[in-house]
Every structure is written in C-alpha cells, then in structure tokens.
Amino acid sequence: MIRILFFTTAVTLLFSCSNNNIIHPGRKKIIETVYASGKIMADSEYTVYALNAGTVIEKMVNEGDHITANQVIYRINNSAPAAKLEAANQAYSKAKQDLSPSSRILADAKIALQNAELKFSNDSLQYARLKALWAENVGTKSALDNAELQYRTSLNQKLSTRERYFSTINDLTLSLKNAESQVASAQNDYNNYTIRAERSGTVFQMLKEKGEAVKANDALALVGKSTDRIIRLAVDQQDINRVKPGQHVLLKTDASGDKIYEARVIRVYHTMNESDQTFRVEAIFTGNTQQSFIHTSIEANIIISEKQNALVVPSQVILSGDSLKVKLDGKVKTIPVKTGIRTLNEVEVLDGVDEKSAIIIPPAK
C-alpha cells in the first residue's frame, strides 16, 4: 500500500474558485512512496544459544563488552561430560598402548607366532629327513606317517597363529579408531558446556546470570557489531515489485519521536513471509546520524519516484478509468487524462488538463 507518513509541503498549490465544487490543478513537488514497517538491528547480529541443559557456573563477559570470535561467554556445569571425557581419554590411552611396540598383547601374539614357526620348521626338517631315508628303504612307514602328520599339524598351527596375530593387530587398530571417535564425541560434548562467540562484536544483552538453570536451545546472549546498524523492513507483497536497492528511505523510530532519519535500500529478499504476506527489505542509514538503539520499532517511506513542478490534482477527483469531470464552455464534460505519480492524496496529471482547467469535485459518497 502507499502511505505518506511524514512528508509535508510548504505551500499547497491547488487553488479553489469561488465555486466551492471546482478546483484548478496546481504545480508542486510530488513524491511516490511505499510504506514499510520494521525495526533496527545491529549489523551481523546473532543470538548465542545453549547447546545442553545445565546451570550457569561462570559468566565471562558483561553487556557492552567487545568480544572476539571464539571467546568464552559462559561456562555451564560440566561434571558429567568431564567424567565422560576422562573415561574416553583413558580408553584411548589403553588402546594406543595396546598397539604400540611395547604392547604386551602384541608381544604375546608375536611370541606365539614365532614358536609356531620354529615348531613347523623343526617338524618340516624331520619329515623331510625321514622321507629321504624312506626313499632309500631306511626306516619304517609308521615313523614317516607320524612325521608327516606332525608336519601338517605344525603347518596348520603356524597358519592359524599367523592369522590370529594379524587379526589381533586389526582388532587393536579398530579399537584405537573407536577410542579416538569416543574421545572426539566426548570432547565435543564437553566443549558444548563452554559457550563461545561465533564472531567478534559487542555484547548487547546477557540473558542468564550465574546460578541460573538453562535448557538446551535457551537464548544466552545477543551479539552484533558495535555501531553499524541494519534497518529491517517489511513491505507488503503488493508493493515489493517497485522496491529496488539504492532507493532513498525516510524513517522515524519510536525511540526518537518525530526526528526523521535517512537511509538507503541495500537488499531485497525474494521469499515472502507467509504469516503476514510481506517481503523483507534491508536498508542502512546514510548521512552523519543513525539510531544507536537496536530493536526499536520504525515506520518508513521508501521513495519510489519524485518529480519537481508536477501538475497535480487531488486523488478524489480522479474517476474510474483515469478521467476527470471538467467545466468547459459552460458545459460539464468527462475527459480522459494520462496520470503519473500517485500518492495517498494526490495524482500527477501528464496530459488532458492544465492549470486553467476547471475540475469539478465529485460529490462525497
């Protein structure tokens, strides 16, 4: 919708005739605007939230402090996650030790493998010796069969022991990786109880005090840039197609009364807020002054177009189809006109009448 909230003109150039129901067009500056409402935000403003439930044990900064990225803001009680992290670190240390060169588990497995290899080597030599003698008809078939059986048994034991040795290495490697994962998870849980700033800025609001209980996703602090402000506006869907970056904005705030600030549109968002059928528009202050308070409500006029010395008539005299009733040569005629800029109260006439035209004011409905 189009509204003129706080524009004023020094002189009204619409002159009435002696006949109270006739006026003449006048020339003046006319400004077409789009109305918007909203609030002032800190640039790069964000809210810090609790990631876990607990109790505030330490409040590290105060409102008004400048903080840097990753700086600690709050500490939440963390006895349970601390114990979990310690247990995870101990499990990791043991898993790492079990896979080290000094590991007793690996040493025992390696000794078992070496013993199996030595036994296989001896049984293999004994079997080969008896087999060679048997080829020369020396020895007994029973002794050879027993040596072959012992050789094959030793071979199977060697292969099985080797498999167990490398399986032990794989199991210990997997245990170490699992322990690393458990440490990372426990460390993350532990870190979540230390609330840090995402970006540098000024602390505008601290929402919890020492000793207060917090729940997961509770807001803890409001942070943003110290001086830079963003004007967040809501524009009706019927008007959004006429709003463009770079357009001039005049606004006033609840905190500053009738003082008018100047701003400039910097960004138009293309997704509609379905709850109120508006689109988000952002602007920044221009000139030497800006409102220092944040979250104060504002009303604004976004200037869509303006024209000096425009020929204008009151909007109430424009008939449907953009026509006017005029008195011409003593007769009343309805003539079409070409219109331009429109405001809530006035319409620019581009063609069809001039300052001398006698326009008849329609009767009030």
TAQUIUR-V638492 format. One record per residue. RES is the residue in one small letter. PHI is phi in radians with two decimals (999 if undefined). NEAR is the number of other C-alpha atoms within 8 Angstrom. Layout:
BEGIN
RES,PHI,NEAR
RES,PHI,NEAR
END
This chain:
BEGIN
m,999,7
i,-1.83,9
r,-2.38,10
i,-1.87,10
l,-1.55,7
f,-2.51,4
f,-1.41,5
t,-2.29,4
t,-2.12,5
a,-1.22,4
v,-2.38,4
t,-1.65,6
l,-1.86,8
l,-1.88,10
f,-1.72,8
s,-1.57,9
c,-1.50,8
s,-1.10,4
n,-1.34,6
n,-1.18,7
n,-1.79,7
i,-2.22,11
i,-2.29,13
h,-2.02,14
p,-1.02,16
g,-2.28,12
r,-1.89,11
k,-2.90,11
k,-1.37,9
i,-2.17,13
i,-2.24,12
e,-1.77,12
t,-2.30,13
v,-2.03,14
y,-1.39,14
a,-2.55,12
s,-2.19,11
g,2.98,11
k,-2.66,12
i,-1.65,15
m,-2.05,11
a,-1.29,13
d,-1.09,9
s,1.02,6
e,-1.23,10
y,-2.63,7
t,-1.84,9
v,-1.61,11
y,-2.03,10
a,-1.33,15
l,-1.67,9
n,-2.47,10
a,-1.37,9
g,2.95,10
t,-2.25,11
v,-1.16,16
i,-1.86,10
e,-2.76,8
k,-1.87,11
m,-1.58,8
v,-2.36,7
n,-2.16,8
e,-1.07,9
g,1.67,8
d,-1.26,8
h,-1.59,9
i,-2.16,10
t,-1.91,9
a,-1.01,9
n,1.32,8
q,-1.25,8
v,-1.27,10
i,-1.85,11
y,-2.35,13
r,-2.13,13
i,-1.85,12
n,-0.94,9
n,-2.49,9
s,-1.11,6
a,-1.17,6
p,-1.15,10
a,-1.15,9
a,-1.14,8
k,-1.11,9
l,-1.16,12
e,-1.10,8
a,-1.10,8
a,-1.14,12
n,-1.14,10
q,-1.14,8
a,-1.11,9
y,-1.16,12
s,-1.07,8
k,-1.14,8
a,-1.10,12
k,-1.20,9
q,-1.12,9
d,-1.11,12
l,-1.83,12
s,-1.42,7
p,-1.04,5
s,-1.65,8
s,-1.14,10
r,-1.21,7
i,-1.09,7
l,-1.20,14
a,-1.10,9
d,-1.11,8
a,-1.15,12
k,-1.23,9
i,-1.09,8
a,-1.06,9
l,-1.16,12
q,-1.10,8
n,-1.10,8
a,-1.14,12
e,-1.19,9
l,-1.13,8
k,-1.12,9
f,-1.09,12
s,-1.10,8
n,-1.16,8
d,-1.14,12
s,-1.15,9
l,-1.15,8
q,-1.11,9
y,-1.14,12
a,-1.14,8
r,-1.17,8
l,-1.17,12
k,-1.15,9
a,-1.16,8
l,-1.16,10
w,-1.08,12
a,-1.13,7
e,-1.81,6
n,1.10,6
v,-1.98,7
g,1.67,9
t,-2.06,7
k,-1.17,7
s,-1.13,6
a,-1.12,9
l,-1.13,13
d,-1.11,8
n,-1.13,8
a,-1.18,12
e,-1.15,9
l,-1.10,8
q,-1.15,9
y,-1.10,12
r,-1.19,8
t,-1.12,8
s,-1.12,12
l,-1.10,9
n,-1.09,8
q,-1.13,9
k,-1.10,12
l,-1.12,8
s,-1.14,8
t,-1.17,12
r,-1.08,9
e,-1.10,8
r,-1.13,9
y,-1.11,12
f,-1.28,8
s,-1.16,8
t,-1.09,10
i,-1.08,10
n,-1.11,8
d,-1.11,8
l,-1.19,11
t,-1.14,9
l,-1.12,8
s,-1.09,9
l,-1.16,12
k,-1.13,8
n,-1.10,8
a,-1.14,13
e,-1.06,9
s,-1.11,8
q,-1.14,9
v,-1.14,12
a,-1.07,8
s,-1.15,8
a,-1.16,12
q,-1.14,9
n,-1.13,8
d,-1.08,9
y,-1.13,12
n,-1.14,8
n,-1.14,10
y,-1.57,13
t,-1.89,11
i,-1.53,13
r,-2.08,10
a,-1.32,13
e,-1.35,6
r,-2.42,7
s,-1.26,11
g,2.84,11
t,-1.84,13
v,-1.43,15
f,-1.49,10
q,-2.68,9
m,-1.90,11
l,-1.73,7
k,-2.32,8
e,-1.96,8
k,-1.00,9
g,1.65,7
e,-1.33,8
a,-1.39,8
v,-2.25,11
k,-1.93,9
a,-1.00,9
n,1.31,8
d,-1.21,9
a,-1.24,9
l,-1.97,11
a,-2.72,13
l,-2.03,12
v,-2.26,13
g,-2.94,14
k,-1.17,13
s,-1.10,8
t,-2.01,6
d,-1.25,7
r,-2.16,15
i,-2.04,12
i,-1.66,12
r,-1.72,12
l,-2.00,12
a,-1.98,11
v,-2.01,14
d,-1.04,11
q,-1.08,10
q,-1.27,6
d,-1.91,10
i,-1.12,9
n,-1.20,7
r,-1.74,6
v,-1.65,11
k,-2.34,9
p,-1.01,9
g,1.71,7
q,-1.22,11
h,-1.37,11
v,-2.23,13
l,-1.99,12
l,-2.55,12
k,-2.40,13
t,-2.05,12
d,-1.12,8
a,-1.42,7
s,-2.08,7
g,1.15,7
d,-1.57,6
k,-1.14,7
i,-1.80,7
y,-1.88,10
e,-1.87,11
a,-2.62,13
r,-2.44,13
v,-1.18,15
i,-2.01,10
r,-2.73,9
v,-2.13,12
y,-1.57,7
h,-1.85,6
t,-1.90,6
m,-1.39,9
n,-1.39,9
e,-1.19,6
s,-1.21,4
d,-2.20,5
q,1.06,9
t,-2.14,11
f,-2.00,15
r,-1.50,14
v,-2.26,13
e,-2.06,12
a,-2.41,14
i,-2.20,11
f,-1.18,13
t,-2.13,9
g,1.45,7
n,-1.63,4
t,-2.17,7
q,-2.63,9
q,-1.29,7
s,-1.44,6
f,-1.32,7
i,-2.06,10
h,1.18,7
t,-1.41,10
s,-1.29,11
i,-2.37,12
e,-2.21,11
a,-2.44,12
n,-2.02,14
i,-1.60,13
i,-1.37,13
i,-1.53,12
s,-2.77,8
e,-2.64,10
k,-2.64,8
q,-1.45,7
n,0.95,8
a,-1.42,12
l,-1.49,13
v,-2.23,13
v,-2.35,13
p,-1.10,9
s,-1.09,11
q,-1.19,8
v,-1.58,12
i,-1.35,10
l,-1.58,8
s,-1.06,5
g,1.37,5
d,0.96,10
s,-2.41,11
l,-2.30,13
k,-1.66,12
v,-2.20,12
k,-1.73,12
l,-2.36,8
d,0.97,4
g,1.35,5
k,-2.06,6
v,-1.64,8
k,-2.26,8
t,-1.80,8
i,-2.13,9
p,-1.31,9
v,-2.32,12
k,-1.77,9
t,-1.83,10
g,-2.19,8
i,-1.16,11
r,-2.13,11
t,-2.12,14
l,-1.11,8
n,-1.98,8
e,-2.37,10
v,-2.36,14
e,-1.38,13
v,-1.89,14
l,-1.58,9
d,-2.79,8
g,2.14,9
v,-2.47,9
d,-2.38,8
e,-1.08,9
k,-1.55,7
s,-1.15,10
a,-1.68,10
i,-1.74,13
i,-1.54,12
i,-1.40,10
p,-1.12,7
p,-1.13,4
a,-1.10,3
k,-1.59,2
END
